[in-house]
Each structure stands twice: as C-alpha cells, then as structure tokens.
Amino acid sequence: MVYIVAILSLAATVFAVRYHMHMFQLNDYRASTQTQWLGTHPTSWFLQVFCIVGLGLASRWYLPGAIVVTVLLVLAILVKVLRKTQAKKPLKYTARVKRMLVTASILTFGLLSGVVWAPGWGKLAFAAAPYVLSGVAVIGVNIINAPIEAGVRRHYLNDAKRILAEHPNLVKIGITGSYGKTSLKYYLTTLLRGHFTTLMTPESYNTPMGITMTIRGELRATHEVFVCEMGAKKVGEIKEDCDLVNPQIGVVTAIGEQHLATFGSQEAILRTKLELADAVKGKGMLYLNGDDILLRANQPDQDRQLYGLCTDNQTYAYGLSVSTSGTVFSLNHKGKDFVDLVTPLIGGHTIQNLAGALAVALDLGVTEAELRTQLGKLVPAPHRLSMSHNGGATIIDDAYNSNPAGAKAALDTLAMFDAVKILITPGMVELGEREEALNEAFGEQAVIADHVFLVGARQTEPIARGLASAGYDQAKVTIVEDVKDAIARAYALPGESKVILLENDLPDNY
C-alpha cells in the first residue's frame, strides 16, 4: 500500500509542481506575490490539506488513513487531467525554470526515500509528502536556488553592460509609464526604422533580465538606435533598468493606478517612473505626456518636452477623424504643422502616444516624407486597440492588462463608431484596495455600449453595480463564464454593423 501511495504521490506531484511553477512565473518569480496568490486561491491546495487529514488518520489507524490518502491522490490526478485547459500564456521552460525543476526533483526523491527507512506510519507520511508540500515547494525551491540565480543574473547583466559599452555611438531611448509604454515603443521603432537601423525590446520585455536577453541575443554593430521599454511593480525597479541601459533619451507615458497592489500609491508610481528622468538628466531630452495631470504637475527640472492632445504641449495632435480604416490627424511640433497625417491606428489615446513617438522621431532627424511613409506601416502592439474585421463585425482587441485610464480611452474609442457598440470584459485587476471602486466606475462609464457582456459573475460584480447605478438597461447586460461564448453571442445580436470591444483578458493566475 505504501509503495502505491508513493507512485501516486509522484504522479500527482508532477502535475502540482508544474502548475505552481506556472503560477510562480506569472507572479514574476516573487515569493510574496505567490504567497498572496495561494491565500486567495484555496482550491489550488485544498486536496493537499485533505491529504494531511488522511495522514493524521494514518497515525492512529494505518490502513484507513492509507486508503484516504490513496483516494485523494487519485482524485488529484483525475482533477488535473479532466480540467486541463489551454493556458493563455503557457509556462516557459526558461533556464531558471529548468534549474528550479531539477532542485524540485532532488527534493521529491529525497522525501520519497523515507519510504525505505522511516518506521511505521512514517513511511506513508514520506510517501505522500511530495504532493502534500507541492503548494509551497516552489517558494522553497526558489529560496534554495537564490544564490545560484543571483550569480547567473550578475553574470548576464555584466555581459549586457559589456556589450553596450562596445557600442558607444548607440542612441539609447528608455520608455516607461503605467500604461502606453509598449504601444509607444512599437510606434517609435516603426517611425525610426525609416531613417535608422533600430532595435527594440520585443513584446513586453521590460525587466532587467528581459532587456539583457535582447542585448545579448540581438544587438549588432549595425544598430544605431536601441528603444528599450522599462517596467516596474515597485520603487527602484526603473533605476535598475536605467543602470543597465544608461539611456540618453527618456519618455514617460503616464502615471496611472495600475499595479497599485504592489506600489501602494500613485505617489510611489510617480517616483518610480521619474527614475528614468534622473537617468537622462544632463545627457538628453526627457519627453512627458503633458495630458497627464500628475506628470504636468511634477515636471523635473531638466531638458524636457510635453506631448499629447492638449494645445499647450510642445507637440500635440489635433483634428482627429476616426473610421474603421484608421485615423486622419494633424500634428504641431514646436510651432510647425504637419497636416493630414494618415495611420491605420484608432483611438484618441493611441494618437496621444503616437504624438510622443513623432516628437522623438522628428527631434532625431527623421524627415516628414519618411514619417508619412512609416505612419502607414504602423500596427498596434498586440492586444492594444488592434482592429480586425469579421463579416459585418469590427473587433477592437484591447485585451492586454487593462487599467482605469486605458479602459476609459477604449470606451471613448468605441463611442466614436456609428454601429451597434458591444463591450466584452472581465474587469480590471492588480488595483489593490481600489480595485472594486475602480471597476464600479468603469461600469458607470460603460453605458456608452449598446450591449455589455460581463465575463465571470463574481469578478464583474462591481461593474454590474456601476452599470445599474448609471441607469443602464439590465436587459442589455449578459453574464457569461467564457470570452468565446460572449463573442458568439455578440455576433448573434441584431444589427448589420457591429463594433465589439474586448477590454482586458485575465491571465491564467486569475
């Protein structure tokens, strides 16, 4: 019986450790975030708790306890197999994950060895221990591997700094902000590529190790400009990025309420984002979103320019005209007008970011003719107000990690269309203590939609309250448990022309 338990425990542990490793990766390898996640997701470890109960029974009644543990282990395996779903962002088997899995394997077999030498019911305890401890094992493995990871990190960072030092003429541009930084990075890189050989950090690679991977793997002697996105979830992390890259130009897109759960306050967010300003001071220009109230009120004393949609910025876009084909607009840059610029991008918030990219590109010497050509090549960053068409429906995909300002901007974009306007959303997360209030406010703003599909009854309760308090017709609110179901229902609604906004998509750890 003990050996059967050991075999089942090993099988269940393989599933459990892989799952918790995936969540740990999504939680940015932060032990504190993983611990908090475990506390808010009891279903991820309740079977382990029942196994402990079974072991307690075994200490008094060996055979009944062993049977209980065996049944629970079989159940754990069946639950995992039967509930297997396609992850939105699958576990990446990085070198770090592989090292952690090796350590976890050593610990697992070390515990299972107790089956051989432990006395009495203790054999059963050691047989079940790998699975029982799997919920916290990843955190323990991370602590054990910490010295190794610190050494690996130090080696890679120093190597990236060495490579950058070999490119003394490289123009390095840092981009940060609570939101908009990835989009602005894509826009700026496309605009610059009409004039310079340009490298950017891909996707949302915005941590020191993500930036390091880009430098070590892709930077070549022919590159003239490096556009680097810089992200943070706590004070000091932008400084880490800047210490690595040493940028001469900085762009700060916005100070919002994203990641309040880790920052604690907007003041802390502001202080962190302006670490980029400290890094470029005395070396080059700092570009700030002048439409952002906090940035405008806290401009650092250094060479700087404001951009946005307000006419008192040094660079501002105006005369926007939006259709399903894109946007036509004009730009004033330091008193010079560039009229009837055309881009496939949509949304006032998008053009605000584009104004910042245009300001940097013009100051670096990109010509008007080059800009007009490159504007036609612009595409949205993935899942950030990207537009596609399916029959009579236009899909606006804004599913990437939504925040209050970005969600409001997406709703404003939806309101511009003369069609049946449909909102599909699971709400916003990572907003700390204000999450419920901000989602309720989002519901109040969502009344511009003709139909609203809320994904997940519990998660979207605040949005539903906001809609109700704003007097929205409850017959036009549908609660579903799956985005695909919502899209199918949206297609089935009456109306020849529909615009469907997909606002946010919760990651797998939610």
C-alpha positions as CSV (number, residue, x, y, z in Angstrom):
1,M,0.0,0.0,0.0
2,V,2.8,2.5,0.9
3,Y,4.5,2.0,-2.5
4,I,1.2,2.5,-4.3
5,V,0.9,5.8,-2.4
6,A,4.5,6.8,-3.3
7,I,3.8,6.1,-7.0
8,L,0.6,8.1,-7.0
9,S,2.2,10.9,-5.0
10,L,5.0,11.2,-7.5
11,A,2.4,11.4,-10.4
12,A,0.3,14.0,-8.6
13,T,3.4,16.0,-7.6
14,V,4.5,16.2,-11.3
15,F,1.1,17.9,-12.1
16,A,1.0,20.0,-9.0
17,V,4.6,21.4,-9.2
18,R,4.3,22.2,-12.9
19,Y,1.0,24.1,-12.1
20,H,2.5,26.0,-9.2
21,M,5.7,26.7,-11.2
22,H,3.5,28.2,-13.9
23,M,1.7,30.5,-11.4
24,F,5.1,31.5,-9.9
25,Q,6.3,32.5,-13.3
26,L,3.1,34.6,-13.9
27,N,3.7,36.1,-10.5
28,D,7.1,37.4,-11.7
29,Y,9.0,34.9,-9.5
30,R,8.1,36.9,-6.4
31,A,7.7,34.8,-3.3
32,S,5.4,37.5,-1.6
33,T,3.1,37.6,-4.6
34,Q,3.0,33.8,-4.8
35,T,2.2,33.5,-1.1
36,Q,-0.6,36.1,-1.5
37,W,-1.9,34.2,-4.6
38,L,-2.0,30.9,-2.6
39,G,-4.0,32.7,0.1
40,T,-6.6,33.9,-2.4
41,H,-6.8,30.6,-4.4
42,P,-7.6,27.9,-1.8
43,T,-8.8,25.5,-4.5
44,S,-5.2,25.2,-5.7
45,W,-4.2,23.4,-2.5
46,F,-7.3,22.0,-0.7
47,L,-6.6,18.4,-1.8
48,Q,-3.1,18.7,-0.1
49,V,-4.9,19.7,3.1
50,F,-7.2,16.7,2.9
51,C,-4.1,14.5,2.4
52,I,-2.7,15.9,5.7
53,V,-6.0,14.9,7.3
54,G,-5.6,11.4,5.8
55,L,-2.0,11.2,7.3
56,G,-3.5,12.2,10.6
57,L,-5.8,9.3,10.4
58,A,-2.9,7.0,9.4
59,S,-1.1,8.0,12.7
60,R,-3.9,6.2,14.5
61,W,-5.4,3.8,12.0
62,Y,-2.8,2.9,9.5
63,L,-5.0,1.2,6.8
64,P,-7.9,3.6,6.8
65,G,-5.5,6.5,6.6
66,A,-3.6,5.0,3.7
67,I,-6.9,4.4,1.8
68,V,-7.9,8.0,2.3
69,V,-4.6,9.3,1.1
70,T,-4.7,7.0,-1.9
71,V,-8.2,8.1,-2.9
72,L,-7.2,11.8,-2.6
73,L,-4.1,11.3,-4.7
74,V,-6.1,9.5,-7.4
75,L,-8.7,12.4,-7.2
76,A,-5.9,15.0,-7.6
77,I,-4.6,13.3,-10.7
78,L,-8.1,13.0,-12.2
79,V,-9.0,16.6,-11.5
80,K,-5.8,17.8,-13.2
81,V,-6.4,15.5,-16.3
82,L,-10.1,16.3,-16.6
83,R,-9.8,20.0,-16.1
84,K,-6.8,20.5,-18.3
85,T,-7.3,23.7,-20.3
86,Q,-5.2,25.6,-22.8
87,A,-3.2,28.3,-21.0
88,K,-3.4,31.8,-22.3
89,K,0.3,32.2,-21.5
90,P,1.9,28.8,-21.2
91,L,4.7,28.0,-18.8
92,K,8.0,28.9,-20.5
93,Y,10.7,26.4,-19.7
94,T,13.4,29.1,-19.3
95,A,16.9,28.2,-17.9
96,R,15.7,29.4,-14.5
97,V,12.6,27.2,-14.5
98,K,14.7,24.2,-15.6
99,R,17.1,24.8,-12.7
100,M,14.2,25.0,-10.3
101,L,12.6,21.8,-11.6
102,V,15.9,20.0,-11.1
103,T,16.0,21.2,-7.5
104,A,12.4,20.2,-7.0
105,S,13.1,16.7,-8.4
106,I,16.0,16.2,-6.0
107,L,13.8,17.2,-3.0
108,T,11.0,15.0,-4.2
109,F,13.1,11.9,-4.5
110,G,14.8,12.8,-1.2
111,L,11.4,12.7,0.5
112,L,10.4,9.5,-1.2
113,S,13.5,7.8,0.1
114,G,11.9,8.0,3.5
115,V,9.6,5.2,2.4
116,V,12.6,2.8,2.7
117,W,13.9,3.8,6.1
118,A,11.1,5.5,8.1
119,P,9.3,3.4,10.7
120,G,5.6,2.5,10.9
121,W,3.1,5.0,9.5
122,G,6.0,7.5,8.9
123,K,6.6,5.6,5.6
124,L,3.2,6.7,4.5
125,A,4.0,10.3,5.5
126,F,7.1,10.4,3.4
127,A,5.3,8.7,0.5
128,A,2.6,11.4,0.4
129,A,4.9,14.4,1.4
130,P,6.0,15.5,-2.1
131,Y,2.4,16.1,-3.1
132,V,1.3,17.5,0.3
133,L,4.1,20.1,0.1
134,S,3.8,20.9,-3.6
135,G,1.8,24.1,-2.9
136,V,4.8,25.7,-1.1
137,A,7.6,23.7,-2.7
138,V,8.1,26.2,-5.5
139,I,8.7,29.0,-3.0
140,G,11.1,26.8,-1.0
141,V,13.0,25.8,-4.2
142,N,13.3,29.5,-5.1
143,I,14.9,30.2,-1.8
144,I,17.3,27.3,-2.2
145,N,18.3,28.4,-5.7
146,A,18.6,32.1,-4.8
147,P,22.4,32.1,-4.6
148,I,22.7,30.4,-7.9
149,E,20.1,32.7,-9.5
150,A,21.9,35.8,-8.1
151,G,25.2,34.6,-9.7
152,V,23.6,33.9,-13.0
153,R,21.8,37.2,-13.0
154,R,25.0,39.1,-12.2
155,H,26.9,37.3,-15.0
156,Y,24.3,38.1,-17.6
157,L,23.8,41.7,-16.5
158,N,27.6,42.4,-16.6
159,D,27.8,40.8,-20.0
160,A,25.0,43.0,-21.3
161,K,26.8,46.1,-19.9
162,R,30.0,45.0,-21.7
163,I,28.2,44.6,-25.0
164,L,26.6,48.1,-24.7
165,A,30.0,49.6,-23.9
166,E,31.2,48.2,-27.2
167,H,28.5,50.4,-28.9
168,P,29.5,54.0,-27.8
169,N,27.5,55.7,-30.6
170,L,24.3,53.8,-30.0
171,V,21.4,56.1,-29.2
172,K,19.5,54.5,-26.2
173,I,15.9,55.5,-25.6
174,G,14.1,54.4,-22.4
175,I,10.3,54.3,-22.3
176,T,8.3,53.9,-19.2
177,G,4.8,54.6,-17.8
178,S,1.9,53.0,-16.1
179,Y,0.4,52.2,-19.5
180,G,1.1,53.1,-23.1
181,K,4.8,52.3,-23.0
182,T,4.6,49.2,-25.2
183,S,2.4,50.9,-27.7
184,L,4.7,54.0,-27.9
185,K,7.7,51.7,-28.2
186,Y,6.2,50.0,-31.2
187,Y,5.2,53.3,-32.9
188,L,8.6,54.9,-32.3
189,T,10.5,51.9,-33.5
190,T,8.5,51.8,-36.8
191,L,8.9,55.6,-37.3
192,L,12.7,55.4,-36.7
193,R,13.2,52.5,-39.0
194,G,12.5,54.7,-42.0
195,H,15.8,56.5,-41.1
196,F,17.9,54.4,-38.7
197,T,18.8,50.8,-38.1
198,T,16.7,50.3,-34.9
199,L,16.4,47.6,-32.3
200,M,13.7,47.4,-29.7
201,T,13.0,45.1,-26.7
202,P,10.3,42.7,-28.0
203,E,6.7,42.2,-26.7
204,S,6.6,43.3,-23.1
205,Y,10.2,42.5,-22.3
206,N,10.8,45.3,-19.7
207,T,12.7,43.8,-16.8
208,P,16.5,43.8,-16.4
209,M,16.7,40.2,-17.5
210,G,14.3,40.7,-20.4
211,I,16.3,43.7,-21.6
212,T,19.5,41.7,-21.1
213,M,18.2,38.9,-23.3
214,T,17.6,41.4,-26.1
215,I,21.0,43.0,-25.8
216,R,22.9,39.7,-25.6
217,G,20.8,38.0,-28.3
218,E,20.0,40.7,-30.9
219,L,22.2,43.8,-30.6
220,R,24.5,44.2,-33.6
221,A,27.3,46.6,-34.6
222,T,25.0,48.0,-37.3
223,H,22.3,49.2,-34.9
224,E,22.1,52.9,-34.5
225,V,19.2,53.2,-32.0
226,F,18.0,51.0,-29.2
227,V,14.4,51.5,-28.0
228,C,14.0,50.0,-24.6
229,E,10.8,49.5,-22.6
230,M,11.2,49.8,-18.9
231,G,8.6,48.3,-16.5
232,A,8.3,48.2,-12.7
233,K,6.0,46.9,-10.0
234,K,7.8,48.6,-7.1
235,V,10.0,51.6,-6.3
236,G,13.6,51.3,-7.6
237,E,13.0,48.9,-10.5
238,I,13.2,51.6,-13.2
239,K,16.5,52.6,-11.8
240,E,17.7,49.0,-12.2
241,D,16.8,49.2,-15.9
242,C,18.5,52.6,-16.3
243,D,21.7,51.4,-14.5
244,L,21.9,48.7,-17.1
245,V,21.0,50.6,-20.3
246,N,22.2,54.1,-19.4
247,P,19.7,55.9,-21.7
248,Q,20.3,59.3,-23.2
249,I,16.6,59.9,-24.1
250,G,13.6,59.2,-21.8
251,V,9.8,59.0,-22.5
252,V,7.3,58.8,-19.6
253,T,3.8,57.9,-21.0
254,A,1.5,58.2,-17.9
255,I,1.1,57.9,-14.2
256,G,-1.9,55.7,-13.5
257,E,-3.4,53.3,-11.0
258,Q,-2.0,50.1,-12.5
259,H,-0.1,47.8,-10.1
260,L,-1.4,49.6,-7.0
261,A,-1.4,46.3,-5.3
262,T,2.4,46.3,-5.3
263,F,3.2,50.1,-5.4
264,G,0.7,51.1,-2.7
265,S,0.1,54.6,-4.0
266,Q,0.2,56.8,-7.1
267,E,2.9,58.9,-5.5
268,A,5.1,55.8,-5.4
269,I,4.3,55.1,-9.0
270,L,5.3,58.7,-9.9
271,R,8.5,58.5,-8.0
272,T,9.4,55.2,-9.7
273,K,8.6,56.3,-13.3
274,L,10.7,59.5,-12.8
275,E,13.7,57.4,-12.0
276,L,14.1,57.5,-15.8
277,A,14.2,61.3,-15.7
278,D,17.1,61.1,-13.2
279,A,18.9,58.8,-15.6
280,V,18.7,61.0,-18.7
281,K,19.3,64.3,-16.8
282,G,22.2,66.2,-18.3
283,K,22.5,63.7,-21.2
284,G,19.5,64.3,-23.4
285,M,15.8,65.1,-23.7
286,L,13.0,63.9,-21.4
287,Y,9.6,63.6,-23.1
288,L,6.5,63.7,-20.8
289,N,2.8,63.1,-21.6
290,G,1.6,66.6,-21.0
291,D,-2.0,65.5,-20.9
292,D,-1.3,63.5,-17.7
293,I,-2.2,65.7,-14.7
294,L,0.4,64.2,-12.4
295,L,3.3,64.4,-14.9
296,R,2.4,68.0,-15.8
297,A,2.3,69.0,-12.2
298,N,5.6,67.2,-11.3
299,Q,7.9,68.1,-14.2
300,P,11.6,67.6,-13.3
301,D,14.0,70.5,-13.6
302,Q,15.8,69.4,-16.8
303,D,15.6,69.5,-20.6
304,R,12.1,68.3,-21.3
305,Q,9.2,68.5,-23.7
306,L,5.5,67.8,-23.3
307,Y,3.4,65.9,-25.9
308,G,-0.2,64.8,-26.2
309,L,-3.5,66.2,-27.4
310,C,-3.6,69.5,-25.4
311,T,-2.6,72.5,-27.5
312,D,-0.2,73.9,-24.8
313,N,2.1,70.9,-25.3
314,Q,5.3,71.4,-27.4
315,T,4.0,68.6,-29.6
316,Y,0.3,68.0,-30.0
317,A,-2.1,66.1,-32.3
318,Y,-5.3,67.7,-33.4
319,G,-8.2,67.4,-35.9
320,L,-8.7,63.6,-35.4
321,S,-11.1,61.8,-37.7
322,V,-11.6,58.1,-36.9
323,S,-13.2,55.4,-39.0
324,T,-12.9,51.6,-39.4
325,S,-10.0,52.3,-41.7
326,G,-7.9,54.2,-39.2
327,T,-7.3,57.8,-38.2
328,V,-6.5,61.0,-40.1
329,F,-5.0,63.8,-37.9
330,S,-2.6,66.7,-37.9
331,L,0.4,67.4,-35.7
332,N,2.0,70.6,-34.4
333,H,5.6,70.1,-33.4
334,K,7.3,73.2,-31.9
335,G,5.1,75.5,-33.9
336,K,5.4,73.6,-37.2
337,D,2.3,71.9,-38.6
338,F,2.1,68.5,-40.3
339,V,-1.4,68.2,-41.7
340,D,-3.5,65.2,-42.9
341,L,-1.3,62.5,-41.4
342,V,-2.8,59.1,-42.0
343,T,-2.4,55.9,-39.9
344,P,-4.3,52.6,-39.6
345,L,-4.3,53.1,-35.8
346,I,-7.5,54.2,-34.0
347,G,-8.4,56.0,-30.7
348,G,-7.5,59.3,-29.1
349,H,-5.4,57.6,-26.5
350,T,-3.4,55.9,-29.3
351,I,-2.8,59.2,-31.2
352,Q,-1.7,60.7,-27.9
353,N,1.0,58.0,-27.6
354,L,1.8,58.5,-31.3
355,A,2.3,62.2,-30.7
356,G,5.1,61.3,-28.3
357,A,6.7,59.0,-30.8
358,L,6.5,61.6,-33.5
359,A,8.2,64.2,-31.2
360,V,11.2,61.9,-30.6
361,A,11.5,60.9,-34.2
362,L,11.4,64.5,-35.5
363,D,14.0,65.6,-33.0
364,L,16.3,62.8,-34.0
365,G,16.1,63.9,-37.7
366,V,13.5,61.7,-39.3
367,T,12.1,63.7,-42.3
368,E,8.4,64.4,-42.9
369,A,8.4,62.3,-46.0
370,E,9.9,59.3,-44.1
371,L,7.3,59.8,-41.3
372,R,4.4,59.9,-43.7
373,T,5.6,56.6,-45.2
374,Q,6.2,54.9,-41.9
375,L,2.8,56.1,-40.4
376,G,1.1,53.9,-43.0
377,K,3.0,50.9,-41.7
378,L,2.1,51.3,-38.1
379,V,0.3,48.4,-36.4
380,P,-1.0,48.3,-32.8
381,A,1.0,46.5,-30.2
382,P,-0.6,43.1,-29.7
383,H,-4.0,43.3,-27.8
384,R,-3.8,47.1,-27.5
385,L,-6.7,48.6,-29.5
386,S,-5.8,46.4,-32.5
387,M,-8.7,46.3,-35.0
388,S,-9.8,43.4,-37.2
389,H,-12.9,42.6,-39.3
390,N,-15.1,39.6,-39.5
391,G,-18.1,40.0,-41.8
392,G,-20.2,42.8,-40.6
393,A,-18.4,43.0,-37.2
394,T,-15.3,45.1,-36.3
395,I,-13.3,43.7,-33.4
396,I,-11.3,46.1,-31.2
397,D,-8.9,44.0,-29.2
398,D,-7.8,45.8,-26.1
399,A,-7.3,42.7,-24.0
400,Y,-3.8,43.4,-22.6
401,N,-3.8,44.1,-18.8
402,S,-6.3,46.9,-18.7
403,N,-6.1,49.9,-16.4
404,P,-8.6,52.6,-15.5
405,A,-7.4,55.3,-17.9
406,G,-6.8,52.8,-20.7
407,A,-10.2,51.3,-20.3
408,K,-11.8,54.7,-20.3
409,A,-9.9,55.6,-23.5
410,A,-11.0,52.3,-25.1
411,L,-14.7,53.1,-24.3
412,D,-14.2,56.6,-25.8
413,T,-12.9,54.9,-29.0
414,L,-15.9,52.6,-29.1
415,A,-18.2,55.6,-28.7
416,M,-16.8,57.1,-31.9
417,F,-18.3,54.4,-34.1
418,D,-21.7,54.6,-35.8
419,A,-22.7,51.0,-35.3
420,V,-24.0,48.6,-32.6
421,K,-21.5,49.0,-29.8
422,I,-20.7,45.9,-27.8
423,L,-18.4,45.6,-24.7
424,I,-17.0,42.3,-23.6
425,T,-14.9,42.4,-20.3
426,P,-13.9,40.5,-17.2
427,G,-13.0,43.8,-15.4
428,M,-9.6,45.0,-14.2
429,V,-7.2,43.5,-11.7
430,E,-4.0,44.4,-9.8
431,L,-5.5,47.6,-8.5
432,G,-5.1,46.9,-4.8
433,E,-7.7,48.2,-2.3
434,R,-9.2,50.4,-5.0
435,E,-10.0,47.6,-7.4
436,E,-13.7,47.3,-6.6
437,A,-14.3,51.1,-6.7
438,L,-12.4,51.5,-10.0
439,N,-14.3,48.6,-11.6
440,E,-17.6,50.1,-10.4
441,A,-16.6,53.4,-12.0
442,F,-15.7,51.5,-15.2
443,G,-19.3,50.1,-15.2
444,E,-20.7,53.7,-14.9
445,Q,-18.6,54.7,-18.0
446,A,-19.6,51.6,-19.9
447,V,-23.2,52.9,-20.5
448,I,-22.0,54.1,-24.0
449,A,-22.2,50.5,-25.1
450,D,-25.5,49.1,-26.6
451,H,-24.8,45.7,-25.1
452,V,-22.4,44.6,-22.3
453,F,-21.1,41.0,-21.8
454,L,-19.5,40.5,-18.3
455,V,-17.1,37.6,-18.2
456,G,-17.3,35.9,-14.7
457,A,-20.1,36.7,-12.3
458,R,-18.0,37.2,-9.2
459,Q,-15.2,39.2,-10.8
460,T,-17.6,41.5,-12.6
461,E,-20.0,42.3,-9.7
462,P,-18.6,45.9,-9.3
463,I,-19.0,46.6,-13.0
464,A,-22.6,45.3,-12.9
465,R,-23.3,47.7,-9.9
466,G,-21.8,50.6,-11.8
467,L,-24.0,49.9,-14.8
468,A,-27.1,49.7,-12.6
469,S,-26.3,52.9,-10.7
470,A,-25.9,54.7,-14.0
471,G,-29.4,53.6,-15.0
472,Y,-28.2,51.1,-17.7
473,D,-30.9,48.8,-19.1
474,Q,-30.2,45.5,-17.3
475,A,-31.8,43.5,-20.2
476,K,-28.7,44.5,-22.2
477,V,-26.3,43.1,-19.7
478,T,-25.3,39.4,-20.1
479,I,-23.1,37.5,-17.7
480,V,-21.1,34.6,-19.2
481,E,-18.2,32.5,-18.0
482,D,-16.2,32.4,-21.2
483,V,-15.0,35.1,-23.7
484,K,-15.6,32.8,-26.7
485,D,-19.2,32.4,-25.6
486,A,-19.5,36.2,-25.3
487,I,-18.1,36.7,-28.8
488,A,-20.5,34.2,-30.2
489,R,-23.5,35.8,-28.5
490,A,-22.3,39.3,-29.7
491,Y,-22.2,38.1,-33.3
492,A,-25.8,36.8,-33.0
493,L,-27.1,40.2,-31.9
494,P,-29.3,42.0,-34.4
495,G,-27.7,44.8,-36.5
496,E,-25.9,44.8,-39.8
497,S,-22.9,46.7,-38.4
498,K,-21.3,45.9,-35.1
499,V,-18.2,47.0,-33.2
500,I,-17.1,44.7,-30.4
501,L,-14.6,45.9,-27.8
502,L,-12.6,43.2,-26.0
503,E,-11.5,45.0,-22.9
504,N,-8.9,43.1,-20.8
505,D,-8.3,39.3,-20.6
506,L,-7.4,38.0,-17.2
507,P,-4.2,36.0,-17.0
508,D,-4.1,32.3,-16.0
509,N,-3.2,33.1,-12.4
510,Y,-6.7,34.7,-12.1
